[in-house]
Amino acid sequence: MRFHLRLVAGLGLALAASCAARAADPQKPSLTSAEPNVAYAVSAICAPFVLDDIAESALPTSQPLVRSDGWSEPIFQQLGAKPIRVGFAGFVHVGVGVKGTQRQCEMTAKHADPQALRHAVLDALALRPEHFAPTKSRYLPGHFASEDMLCAAADSPHPSAFVMLSSPAPEEKDRIAILFTLMDARSRMPSCDQAGVKMNFRALAP
C-alpha cells in the first residue's frame, strides 16, 4: 500500500512538473493567429536577449516561421536592430539591440485586435520570474487606447527591467496594433515604487 501511495504521489508530482514546463514553454509561431506570434516574440526572443543575457546569434531567428523578410521601420532603426518577422498573422516584427550598455527589444504588430495582442503579451510576461507589475506612478495613455508600463519586482532577478506596451483603438489596428518595448535599465525607475513621478512628456493620471 505504501509503495502504491508513493507511486501515485510520484506520478502526480511528475505530471505537475510536466504541466508547468509546458506552460513555461513559449508558444509556437502561427500562420493564422497573431496572439501566439507576439507571445513567441516576447518569450523566445525579447526576454531571453534582454533578461537572460542570451546572445543575439543564439536566438531562434532563423527558421521557417521566424526569419527576416526585409521589413524595417524607425523604431528598429533607432535601436540599430534588424527586425525579424514572427509567424504570418499579425504582421509581427521583433528586433533586439544594445543602447550604450542597455539591452533592449522592440516589437510591432499590425492587422490584429490590439487588446487580444495586449493580453497575449501580458500572459507571456506573467510566466517570467521577474513578476512584472504596473508602475506605482500612473500615466494617461495619450493617443493610445491603453498603455501598460510595467516594472519587474524589486526583489526579482532583474529589478531594473521595464516594459512599455501601447495599444491603439481597434480602428487603428491596420496601422499599428501594438508597440512593445522591453529593456533592462541601469537602475530601477523611481516610478516603479513611487506615485506621482513625472516621466518624459507623459501626463500623470489623476
C-alpha positions in Angstrom: 0.0 0.0 0.0 2.8 2.4 0.9 4.5 1.6 -2.4 1.4 2.4 -4.3 0.9 5.7 -2.4 4.4 6.7 -3.1 4.0 5.8 -6.8 0.8 7.8 -7.1 2.4 10.7 -5.3 5.4 10.5 -7.6 3.2 10.4 -10.7 1.3 13.4 -9.5 4.5 15.4 -9.0 5.8 14.4 -12.4 2.6 15.4 -14.1 2.5 18.7 -12.3 6.1 19.3 -13.3 5.3 18.4 -16.9 2.3 20.8 -17.0 4.4 23.6 -15.5 7.2 23.0 -18.1 4.6 23.1 -20.9 3.1 26.3 -19.5 6.5 28.0 -19.4 7.4 27.0 -23.0 6.9 29.8 -25.5 4.1 29.3 -27.9 5.0 28.3 -31.5 4.6 30.9 -34.2 1.4 30.7 -36.2 0.2 31.2 -39.8 -3.4 32.0 -38.8 -3.3 33.6 -35.3 -1.5 36.7 -34.2 -1.6 36.1 -30.5 0.9 33.2 -30.5 3.2 35.2 -32.6 3.5 38.1 -30.2 3.7 35.7 -27.2 6.6 33.8 -29.0 8.4 37.1 -29.8 8.3 38.0 -26.1 9.0 34.6 -24.6 11.6 33.2 -27.1 13.3 36.4 -28.4 12.8 39.5 -26.2 13.1 38.1 -22.7 16.0 35.7 -23.4 18.0 38.5 -25.0 17.2 41.3 -22.5 16.8 39.4 -19.3 18.7 36.1 -19.7 21.8 37.5 -21.5 21.4 35.2 -24.5 23.5 36.3 -27.4 21.6 37.6 -30.4 23.2 35.0 -32.6 21.8 32.3 -30.3 18.2 33.4 -30.6 15.7 31.3 -32.6 15.5 33.8 -35.5 16.3 31.6 -38.5 13.5 29.0 -39.0 10.5 28.7 -41.4 8.2 31.0 -39.4 10.8 33.2 -37.7 13.1 35.0 -40.2 13.9 38.3 -41.8 11.5 39.5 -44.5 13.4 42.7 -45.2 10.9 44.9 -43.3 12.2 47.8 -41.3 10.8 51.0 -39.7 12.1 53.8 -37.5 11.6 52.0 -34.1 14.1 49.4 -35.2 16.4 51.7 -37.0 16.8 53.8 -33.8 17.9 50.7 -32.0 20.2 49.6 -34.8 18.2 46.4 -35.0 17.5 44.1 -37.9 13.8 43.1 -37.3 12.6 39.5 -37.7 9.2 38.5 -38.8 7.5 36.1 -36.4 4.7 33.9 -37.9 2.4 35.1 -40.6 -0.7 36.5 -38.9 -0.5 39.9 -37.2 2.5 41.2 -39.3 4.6 40.8 -36.1 8.2 42.1 -36.2 10.8 42.0 -33.4 14.3 43.4 -33.1 17.0 43.4 -30.4 19.9 45.7 -29.8 22.1 47.4 -27.2 21.9 51.2 -26.4 25.1 52.0 -24.5 25.2 49.1 -22.1 21.4 48.6 -22.0 19.9 45.6 -23.8 16.5 46.4 -25.4 13.9 44.6 -27.5 11.2 46.2 -29.7 8.2 44.6 -31.2 5.4 45.9 -33.5 2.3 44.2 -34.9 -0.5 45.2 -37.4 -3.7 43.8 -38.7 -4.9 42.2 -35.5 -7.0 43.0 -32.4 -4.9 45.3 -30.2 -6.4 44.2 -26.9 -6.1 40.5 -27.8 -2.4 41.0 -28.6 -2.1 43.1 -25.4 -3.4 40.2 -23.3 -1.2 37.7 -25.1 1.9 39.8 -24.3 0.9 40.2 -20.6 0.3 36.5 -20.3 3.7 35.8 -21.7 5.3 38.2 -19.3 3.4 36.7 -16.4 5.4 33.4 -16.9 8.7 35.2 -16.2 10.4 35.2 -12.8 10.5 39.0 -12.8 6.9 39.3 -11.7 6.1 42.3 -13.8 3.5 44.7 -12.3 2.2 48.2 -13.2 4.3 51.2 -12.1 3.1 52.9 -8.9 3.0 56.2 -10.9 0.1 56.1 -13.4 0.1 57.9 -16.6 -2.6 58.8 -19.2 -2.3 56.7 -22.4 -2.0 59.7 -24.7 -3.4 58.9 -28.1 -3.4 55.2 -27.4 -6.5 53.3 -26.1 -4.3 51.8 -23.3 -0.7 51.9 -22.3 0.9 49.5 -19.8 4.1 50.4 -18.0 5.4 47.5 -16.0 8.3 47.1 -13.7 9.9 43.9 -12.5 9.6 43.2 -8.8 12.2 44.9 -6.7 13.4 41.5 -5.3 13.4 39.8 -8.7 16.5 38.8 -10.7 16.2 42.0 -12.8 14.7 44.8 -10.6 15.6 47.4 -13.3 13.7 45.7 -16.1 10.9 47.8 -17.6 8.1 47.2 -20.1 6.1 49.7 -22.2 3.1 48.2 -24.1 1.0 50.6 -26.2 -2.3 49.5 -27.7 -4.3 51.8 -30.0 -8.1 51.9 -30.7 -9.5 49.0 -32.8 -9.8 51.2 -35.9 -6.1 51.8 -35.8 -5.1 48.1 -35.9 -4.1 48.1 -39.6 -1.7 51.0 -39.0 -0.3 49.6 -35.7 -1.9 47.0 -33.4 0.7 47.2 -30.6 4.1 48.7 -29.7 6.2 46.8 -27.2 9.5 47.7 -25.6 11.4 45.6 -23.1 14.6 47.0 -21.5 16.9 46.3 -18.6 17.7 49.8 -17.4 20.9 50.7 -15.5 18.9 51.4 -12.4 15.3 50.9 -11.1 13.0 53.7 -12.2 11.5 55.8 -9.4 8.1 55.5 -11.0 8.1 51.8 -10.2 7.8 52.4 -6.5 6.6 56.0 -6.1 3.3 57.6 -7.1 3.2 60.9 -8.9 6.7 60.7 -10.6 6.8 62.7 -13.8 8.3 60.8 -16.8 9.3 62.5 -20.0 6.3 64.1 -21.7 3.7 61.8 -20.1 0.8 63.3 -18.2 0.1 61.8 -14.8 -3.2 60.2 -14.3 -5.4 61.8 -11.6 
